[in-house]
Amino acid sequence: MVDEPPAAKPCPICGKPMVEKYKPFCSSRCADVDLHRWLTGAYAIPVTEEDDEDGEEPSLAPAPPRER
């Protein structure tokens, strides 16, 4: 019984087979397209902003140490 390598995922931009040199893309062009999308904000991680109960902005200062 011989283990076969897992099937390579297709290029996330165009769907062609992945090329090891440009992994996970198929070409330099698709890698550049992906980079352009990141740099222009086409890809964004959704964030939900929570309102503070008293309406004030949370402090960015570190919390004081706890007393024992």
SULHU-V724445 format. One record per pair of residues at least 24 apart in sequence whose C-alpha atoms are under 6 Angstrom apart, sorted by the first residue. I is the first residue (numbers start at 0). J is the second residue. D is the distance in whole Angstrom. If there is no record, write none. Layout:
BEGIN
i = {I,I}
j = {J,J}
d = {D,D}
END
This chain:
BEGIN
none
END
